[in-house]
Structure formats: C-alpha cells, structure tokens
Amino acid sequence: MSLLSKAQQPDSQGRIQHVTPESAGWRYVGFDAYLLKKEKPCVLPAAIKSFVWC
C-alpha cells in the first residue's frame, strides 16, 4: 500500500487533498488540505468537527 497521494487542483474552497479512512485503508481518521489565499476566508461545512490552523 502506498501512503502517497498527489495534490489535486484547488476546488472552489481551495481544497487540494481529500483523504477518507476508506480511501487510505485506515479505520478512523481522514483529512482535507486547503490551499489558503491571503485575506480570503476558508468556509467549511458545519459538519467539520475539528480544524487546525497553521
């Protein structure tokens, strides 16, 4: 199994990566990665349970 996943072209919200537990072969954790632009908010669905800002 490969853990590499190439970034995609940004969608309308700037998402460049979408990994689900199923697509990665994991049990619980998935994630999304966003390409953020300066001074442009990233609006996520209310169903998002956590968000890490770096």
N, C-alpha and C positions, 0 to 999 in steps of 0.2 A: 504494500500500500504506500502511495506517495502522499506526503503531507504538503506538497507544493500546490498552490492554487494561484494562477496568474490574475492580476488585477484586470478588471473589465473597464470599458469606457464609462465614465460617470453617468448615472441616470439623472432624472430631473432634480433629485435631492442631493446629488453628489456621491451617491453610494458606488464604490468601486469594488466591493467584495461582499459576498453573502454566503456564509457557511452555516449550514444547519447541522445538528447532530447526525442526522441521517446521511447527508452528503459527505460528511467526514468520517463516518463509521464510528462515531462516538455515542455515548449514552445520553448525556445531559446538556452539554454546553455548545452553543453556537454563537456566531458573532457577525456583525456587519462592520465594514470600514468605510469611512466617508472622506472624500477629498474636500476640505473646507476652504472657502474663499474668505479673504479678509473682509470683515464687517458684514458678512452675509449670514443670517441665522440658519441653523440646521433644524428644521421642524420634523420631529419624529412622531409616529403614531402613539396614542395613549397606551397601547398595549406593551410598549417597551418598558421593561421592569428595571433596567439599570443603564446608566450611561457614564462613561469615563471620559473626561475631558483632559487632554494632554497638550 
